Amino acid sequence: MDAFLEELRWRGVLYDFTEGLDEIIRKEKLSGYIGFDPTAPSLHVGSLLPLITLSRFQKYGHTPIAVLGGGTGLIGDPSGKTKERPLLSKEEIERNIEGISSQIEKFLDFKSKSNPAKMLNNYDWLKDLNLIEFLRDIGKHITVNYMLQKESVRIRIERDEGISYTEFTYMLLQGYDFLTLFERENCKLQMGGSDQWGNITVGIELIRKIKGERAYGLVFPLITTASGVKFGKTESGTVWLDPNLTSPFKFYQFWINTDDRDVIKYLKYFTFLSKEEIRELEVYLKEKPELREPQRKLAKILTEMVHGKDGLERAERATKILFGGEIRDVSLDEILDIFSDVPSKEVPKEKFSGEGIPLIELLVESGLVRSKSEGRKLVMGGGAYLNNRRITDISKKVSIEDTLYGKVVVLRKGKKQYSLIKIV
């Protein structure tokens, strides 16, 4: 088997491919594309597998093409959706494309002299389509029976909401994309998640019928977690690649919190670590699971890949703070981000004026202790922390000088129980 396909296979991301791909990919350098849906201002972690697969494709000497769905995004892909997507304006799609383009550029080499990657927008060729010509030249070759067999269409038809004619035609437009790329870029391969199989085969069929030539498809698995939760979703929502939507710290924490049952699989999927390196981490996981070394490696690699060295440094510094590190070296925004998931309480600013509010009283207000007597015991026992610094003086008062930026105070009970005091 070809080295690229073999690489995908041992990493567990080769779900299926069309007949003949393993033969042609050994004989010639291929151009292959993956489409990216611009229906949000950022890609999310679910897009990492397509991006990294395109990067692997380029590393093996083939030409990757990232296709932005500026045209198809105006229609909406029904694949994997149980109901109609809300239609976005052209202006919204353009803004989304601007953000997504900068993210894609981090994964592919567009400046290579011998084999540069390409980024195209399908709006450039879809905007001038004439309906009559499209129905005669494209629609004529794909039967309704063929389209109804596609899972994305069949599932929607079986539901009460049904599927609009707009979304029903999406697979024809994606098929037309493949045909256009075949003609303009000699692109013979389309890749995507397994839910895209139906759309991919429509393009292959159009190329066969209209050009009389052969094209190919390859799909990778849809990722699910061992616990059954949809990959990329957390209690606080989607994990985005845009640092303004998901901070580098939250991004890093997402990977650090990977289940032991998933972490080796994710190392194969999302990193360029070798078999030997991953095998060593697998042994480490079995022998010392409590150290979570594979998770740390995964988080470090992906945070640097998406957010750069500076983003990784900030994420690691914030993580240390969460586990008791020095807190006064970070910005207010970072503090609020680090402790956004811990219980918080608003306390009037006047309580911190003058000598300030007794720490024991503040501990009670925070909810970390139920009474002043419990608070005294906590302080005397060395289990009370103010801004990650242990306080053993039961007479300690917290003034405005003790606060962080005059806005917050971080209280801690023991090693991990935090409360954020917001000064209002």
C-alpha positions as CSV (number, residue, x, y, z in Angstrom):
1,M,0.0,0.0,0.0
2,D,1.1,3.6,-0.7
3,A,3.0,5.3,2.2
4,F,0.4,8.0,2.6
5,L,-2.5,5.5,2.9
6,E,-0.4,3.3,5.1
7,E,0.3,6.3,7.4
8,L,-3.5,7.0,7.6
9,R,-4.2,3.3,8.3
10,W,-1.9,2.8,11.3
11,R,-3.1,6.1,12.7
12,G,-6.7,4.8,12.5
13,V,-8.0,7.6,10.2
14,L,-8.4,5.6,7.0
15,Y,-12.1,4.8,7.1
16,D,-12.7,4.1,3.4
17,F,-11.6,5.0,-0.1
18,T,-12.8,4.3,-3.6
19,E,-11.5,1.5,-5.7
20,G,-8.2,2.2,-7.5
21,L,-6.9,5.0,-5.3
22,D,-4.2,2.8,-3.8
23,E,-2.9,2.1,-7.3
24,I,-2.9,5.6,-8.8
25,I,-1.4,7.3,-5.7
26,R,1.6,5.0,-6.0
27,K,2.1,6.0,-9.7
28,E,1.6,9.8,-9.7
29,K,1.6,12.9,-7.6
30,L,-2.0,13.8,-6.9
31,S,-3.9,16.9,-6.1
32,G,-6.5,16.4,-3.4
33,Y,-9.0,18.7,-1.7
34,I,-11.1,19.1,1.4
35,G,-13.9,21.6,1.7
36,F,-14.3,23.8,4.7
37,D,-17.7,25.2,5.7
38,P,-17.7,28.9,6.5
39,T,-20.9,28.9,8.5
40,A,-19.1,30.1,11.7
41,P,-16.4,32.7,12.2
42,S,-13.9,30.1,13.2
43,L,-13.1,26.4,12.7
44,H,-13.4,24.2,15.7
45,V,-11.4,21.1,16.9
46,G,-13.5,18.9,14.7
47,S,-11.7,20.5,11.8
48,L,-8.3,19.5,13.0
49,L,-8.4,16.0,11.5
50,P,-9.2,17.3,8.0
51,L,-6.5,20.0,8.3
52,I,-3.8,17.6,9.6
53,T,-4.7,15.0,6.9
54,L,-4.1,17.7,4.3
55,S,-0.8,18.5,5.9
56,R,0.2,14.8,5.9
57,F,-0.9,14.7,2.2
58,Q,1.5,17.5,1.4
59,K,4.4,16.0,3.4
60,Y,4.1,12.9,1.2
61,G,4.7,15.0,-1.9
62,H,1.1,15.5,-3.0
63,T,-0.7,18.9,-3.5
64,P,-3.3,19.8,-1.0
65,I,-6.2,22.1,-1.9
66,A,-8.3,23.8,0.9
67,V,-11.6,24.8,-0.6
68,L,-13.6,27.5,1.2
69,G,-17.3,27.1,0.8
70,G,-18.1,30.7,0.0
71,G,-20.7,29.6,-2.5
72,T,-22.0,26.3,-0.9
73,G,-22.0,28.0,2.5
74,L,-24.9,30.2,1.2
75,I,-26.9,27.0,0.6
76,G,-26.0,24.8,3.6
77,D,-24.8,21.2,3.8
78,P,-27.5,18.8,5.2
79,S,-25.0,16.2,6.1
80,G,-25.1,15.3,9.7
81,K,-27.9,17.8,10.4
82,T,-31.3,16.9,11.7
83,K,-32.9,20.2,10.6
84,E,-32.4,23.0,8.1
85,R,-29.5,25.4,8.7
86,P,-30.3,29.1,9.0
87,L,-29.2,30.9,5.9
88,L,-26.3,33.3,6.3
89,S,-25.8,36.5,4.3
90,K,-23.0,36.9,1.8
91,E,-21.4,39.5,4.1
92,E,-21.4,37.0,7.1
93,I,-19.9,34.3,4.9
94,E,-17.1,36.6,3.8
95,R,-16.3,37.6,7.3
96,N,-16.2,33.9,8.3
97,I,-13.9,33.1,5.4
98,E,-11.5,35.7,6.5
99,G,-11.1,34.2,9.9
100,I,-11.0,30.6,8.7
101,S,-8.4,31.3,6.0
102,S,-5.9,32.5,8.6
103,Q,-6.4,29.3,10.6
104,I,-5.9,27.1,7.6
105,E,-2.6,28.9,6.7
106,K,-1.1,27.5,9.9
107,F,-1.3,23.9,8.7
108,L,-0.2,24.0,5.1
109,D,2.8,25.3,3.3
110,F,1.7,27.8,0.7
111,K,5.2,29.1,0.0
112,S,6.9,25.9,-1.0
113,K,8.8,26.3,-4.2
114,S,8.3,22.7,-5.3
115,N,4.9,21.8,-4.0
116,P,2.8,24.8,-2.7
117,A,-0.6,24.2,-1.1
118,K,-3.6,26.0,-2.6
119,M,-6.6,27.8,-1.1
120,L,-9.6,28.4,-3.3
121,N,-13.1,29.8,-2.7
122,N,-15.9,28.0,-4.6
123,Y,-17.9,31.2,-4.8
124,D,-15.5,32.2,-7.6
125,W,-17.0,29.5,-9.9
126,L,-20.5,29.1,-8.4
127,K,-21.5,32.7,-8.5
128,D,-21.8,32.8,-12.4
129,L,-23.8,29.6,-12.7
130,N,-26.8,29.8,-15.0
131,L,-29.7,27.8,-13.7
132,I,-30.9,26.5,-17.0
133,E,-27.3,25.4,-18.1
134,F,-26.7,23.9,-14.6
135,L,-29.9,21.8,-14.8
136,R,-29.1,20.7,-18.4
137,D,-25.3,20.1,-18.0
138,I,-25.1,18.8,-14.4
139,G,-28.5,17.9,-13.1
140,K,-29.2,15.7,-16.1
141,H,-26.4,13.3,-15.1
142,I,-27.6,12.6,-11.5
143,T,-31.0,10.9,-10.9
144,V,-33.3,11.7,-8.0
145,N,-33.3,8.0,-7.2
146,Y,-29.5,8.2,-6.7
147,M,-29.8,11.3,-4.5
148,L,-32.5,9.8,-2.4
149,Q,-30.2,6.9,-1.5
150,K,-27.8,9.3,0.2
151,E,-27.9,9.0,4.0
152,S,-27.9,12.8,4.5
153,V,-31.0,13.1,2.4
154,R,-32.8,9.9,3.5
155,I,-32.5,10.8,7.2
156,R,-34.0,14.2,6.7
157,I,-36.9,13.0,4.5
158,E,-37.8,10.5,7.3
159,R,-38.2,13.4,9.8
160,D,-41.2,15.6,10.1
161,E,-39.2,18.7,9.1
162,G,-38.2,17.2,5.8
163,I,-35.5,18.8,3.6
164,S,-35.8,21.9,1.4
165,Y,-35.1,21.8,-2.3
166,T,-32.2,24.2,-1.5
167,E,-30.4,21.8,0.8
168,F,-31.4,18.8,-1.4
169,T,-29.4,20.3,-4.3
170,Y,-26.2,20.8,-2.1
171,M,-24.7,17.5,-3.2
172,L,-25.0,18.6,-6.9
173,L,-23.1,21.8,-6.1
174,Q,-20.4,19.9,-4.2
175,G,-20.2,17.4,-7.1
176,Y,-19.8,20.4,-9.4
177,D,-16.9,21.7,-7.2
178,F,-15.1,18.4,-7.7
179,L,-15.7,18.5,-11.5
180,T,-14.5,22.1,-11.6
181,L,-11.3,21.3,-9.6
182,F,-10.7,18.3,-11.9
183,E,-10.9,20.5,-14.9
184,R,-8.9,23.5,-13.6
185,E,-6.5,21.9,-11.1
186,N,-6.3,18.3,-12.4
187,C,-7.6,17.4,-8.9
188,K,-8.5,13.7,-8.8
189,L,-9.1,13.2,-5.1
190,Q,-11.6,14.5,-2.6
191,M,-11.2,13.8,1.1
192,G,-13.5,14.4,4.0
193,G,-15.3,12.9,7.0
194,S,-17.3,9.7,6.5
195,D,-20.6,11.8,6.5
196,Q,-19.3,13.3,3.2
197,W,-19.2,10.0,1.3
198,G,-22.4,10.6,-0.5
199,N,-21.4,14.1,-1.7
200,I,-17.9,12.9,-2.7
201,T,-19.4,10.1,-4.9
202,V,-21.6,12.5,-6.7
203,G,-18.5,14.4,-7.9
204,I,-16.8,11.2,-8.9
205,E,-20.0,10.2,-10.9
206,L,-20.1,13.6,-12.7
207,I,-16.4,13.4,-13.7
208,R,-17.0,9.9,-15.0
209,K,-20.1,10.8,-17.0
210,I,-19.0,14.3,-18.3
211,K,-15.2,13.9,-18.7
212,G,-15.1,10.1,-19.2
213,E,-12.3,9.9,-16.6
214,R,-11.8,8.5,-13.2
215,A,-11.6,10.4,-9.8
216,Y,-11.3,9.1,-6.3
217,G,-12.6,9.7,-2.8
218,L,-11.2,9.0,0.7
219,V,-13.0,9.5,4.0
220,F,-11.8,9.4,7.6
221,P,-14.0,8.4,10.6
222,L,-16.2,10.8,12.5
223,I,-14.6,11.1,16.0
224,T,-16.5,10.1,19.1
225,T,-15.2,10.0,22.7
226,A,-15.0,6.8,24.8
227,S,-17.7,8.3,27.1
228,G,-20.1,8.8,24.2
229,V,-19.9,12.6,24.1
230,K,-19.6,14.3,20.8
231,F,-16.0,15.2,20.2
232,G,-15.2,18.9,20.5
233,K,-18.1,19.7,22.9
234,T,-17.7,20.6,26.5
235,E,-20.1,21.8,29.2
236,S,-19.3,25.4,28.2
237,G,-19.8,24.7,24.5
238,T,-17.7,24.2,21.3
239,V,-13.9,24.3,21.4
240,W,-12.9,26.8,18.7
241,L,-9.5,27.5,17.1
242,D,-10.0,31.2,17.4
243,P,-8.3,32.4,20.7
244,N,-11.1,35.0,21.1
245,L,-13.7,32.3,21.2
246,T,-11.7,29.7,23.1
247,S,-8.7,31.0,24.9
248,P,-5.4,29.1,24.6
249,F,-5.8,28.1,28.3
250,K,-9.2,26.6,27.7
251,F,-7.9,24.9,24.5
252,Y,-5.0,23.4,26.4
253,Q,-7.3,22.3,29.2
254,F,-9.6,20.5,26.7
255,W,-6.7,18.3,25.6
256,I,-5.3,17.9,29.2
257,N,-8.7,16.5,30.2
258,T,-8.8,13.8,27.5
259,D,-10.0,10.5,28.8
260,D,-7.2,7.8,29.2
261,R,-9.2,5.7,26.8
262,D,-9.0,8.3,24.1
263,V,-5.6,9.9,24.5
264,I,-3.5,7.4,22.5
265,K,-6.0,7.5,19.7
266,Y,-5.9,11.3,19.6
267,L,-2.1,11.3,19.6
268,K,-2.3,9.2,16.4
269,Y,-5.0,11.4,14.9
270,F,-3.7,14.8,15.6
271,T,0.1,14.7,15.9
272,F,3.0,13.8,13.8
273,L,4.6,11.7,16.5
274,S,6.1,8.5,15.3
275,K,5.0,5.0,16.1
276,E,7.8,4.6,18.6
277,E,7.1,7.9,20.3
278,I,3.4,7.0,20.7
279,R,4.2,3.5,21.9
280,E,6.4,5.0,24.6
281,L,3.6,7.2,25.7
282,E,1.2,4.3,25.7
283,V,3.6,2.4,28.1
284,Y,3.8,5.5,30.2
285,L,0.0,5.7,30.4
286,K,-0.3,2.1,31.6
287,E,2.5,2.4,34.2
288,K,1.9,5.9,35.5
289,P,-1.6,7.0,34.5
290,E,-1.9,9.5,37.4
291,L,0.9,11.6,35.8
292,R,-1.2,12.1,32.6
293,E,2.0,12.5,30.5
294,P,0.3,11.5,27.2
295,Q,-2.4,14.2,27.8
296,R,0.3,16.8,28.6
297,K,2.1,15.9,25.4
298,L,-1.1,16.1,23.3
299,A,-2.1,19.4,24.9
300,K,1.4,20.9,24.3
301,I,1.7,19.9,20.7
302,L,-1.8,21.0,19.6
303,T,-1.8,24.3,21.6
304,E,1.5,25.3,20.0
305,M,0.2,24.1,16.6
306,V,-2.9,26.3,16.8
307,H,-1.8,29.2,19.0
308,G,1.9,29.3,18.6
309,K,4.7,29.3,21.2
310,D,3.3,32.4,23.0
311,G,-0.1,30.9,23.3
312,L,1.3,27.7,24.7
313,E,3.4,29.6,27.2
314,R,0.3,31.5,28.4
315,A,-1.7,28.3,28.6
316,E,1.0,26.5,30.7
317,R,1.4,29.5,33.0
318,A,-2.3,29.7,33.5
319,T,-2.4,25.9,34.2
320,K,0.3,26.3,36.9
321,I,-1.8,29.1,38.5
322,L,-4.8,26.7,38.6
323,F,-2.6,24.4,40.6
324,G,-1.3,27.0,43.1
325,G,1.3,28.9,41.1
326,E,2.0,32.7,41.4
327,I,-1.0,34.6,40.4
328,R,0.1,38.2,40.2
329,D,2.0,37.8,36.9
330,V,-1.0,37.5,34.7
331,S,-3.6,40.0,33.4
332,L,-7.1,40.4,34.8
333,D,-8.6,38.9,31.6
334,E,-6.4,35.8,32.1
335,I,-7.4,35.5,35.7
336,L,-11.1,35.7,34.8
337,D,-10.6,33.1,32.1
338,I,-8.7,30.7,34.4
339,F,-11.3,30.9,37.1
340,S,-14.4,31.2,34.9
341,D,-15.7,27.8,35.9
342,V,-15.3,28.1,39.6
343,P,-18.0,29.4,42.0
344,S,-18.0,33.2,42.3
345,K,-19.5,35.8,44.6
346,E,-19.9,39.5,44.2
347,V,-18.9,41.6,47.2
348,P,-19.3,45.4,47.5
349,K,-16.0,47.4,47.1
350,E,-16.6,49.4,50.3
351,K,-16.0,46.2,52.4
352,F,-12.4,46.3,51.2
353,S,-11.8,50.0,52.2
354,G,-9.6,51.0,55.1
355,E,-8.2,47.9,56.8
356,G,-10.6,45.7,54.8
357,I,-12.8,42.8,55.5
358,P,-11.7,39.9,57.8
359,L,-10.4,37.0,55.7
360,I,-12.6,34.6,57.8
361,E,-15.7,36.6,57.0
362,L,-14.7,36.6,53.3
363,L,-14.3,32.8,53.4
364,V,-17.9,32.5,54.8
365,E,-19.3,34.9,52.1
366,S,-17.5,32.9,49.4
367,G,-19.2,29.7,50.5
368,L,-15.9,27.9,51.0
369,V,-16.7,27.5,54.7
370,R,-20.1,27.4,56.5
371,S,-19.2,29.4,59.6
372,K,-16.6,31.7,61.1
373,S,-15.5,28.9,63.4
374,E,-14.9,26.6,60.4
375,G,-13.0,29.4,58.8
376,R,-10.7,29.9,61.8
377,K,-10.0,26.2,61.8
378,L,-9.2,26.3,58.1
379,V,-6.8,29.2,58.5
380,M,-5.1,27.8,61.6
381,G,-4.7,24.4,59.9
382,G,-2.9,26.0,56.9
383,G,-5.6,25.2,54.4
384,A,-6.6,28.8,53.5
385,Y,-5.1,30.6,50.5
386,L,-5.5,34.2,49.4
387,N,-4.5,34.7,45.7
388,N,-2.7,31.3,46.0
389,R,-0.6,32.4,49.0
390,R,-1.2,30.5,52.3
391,I,-2.6,32.6,55.1
392,T,-2.2,31.4,58.7
393,D,-3.0,34.6,60.5
394,I,-6.6,34.4,61.8
395,S,-6.7,38.2,62.2
396,K,-5.8,38.8,58.6
397,K,-8.0,41.4,56.9
398,V,-8.3,41.7,53.1
399,S,-8.0,45.3,51.9
400,I,-8.1,46.8,48.4
401,E,-4.3,46.4,48.3
402,D,-4.7,42.6,48.6
403,T,-6.9,42.4,45.6
404,L,-5.9,41.7,42.0
405,Y,-6.3,44.9,39.9
406,G,-8.8,46.1,42.5
407,K,-11.4,43.8,40.8
408,V,-11.0,40.3,42.1
409,V,-9.8,38.1,44.9
410,V,-9.0,34.4,44.5
411,L,-9.7,32.3,47.6
412,R,-8.7,28.6,47.9
413,K,-9.5,25.9,50.4
414,G,-7.0,23.1,50.4
415,K,-5.5,22.1,47.1
416,K,-8.3,22.5,44.6
417,Q,-11.4,24.1,46.0
418,Y,-11.5,27.7,44.6
419,S,-13.9,30.7,44.9
420,L,-13.6,33.9,42.9
421,I,-14.6,37.1,44.7
422,K,-15.7,39.8,42.3
423,I,-15.5,43.3,43.7
424,V,-18.4,45.5,42.6
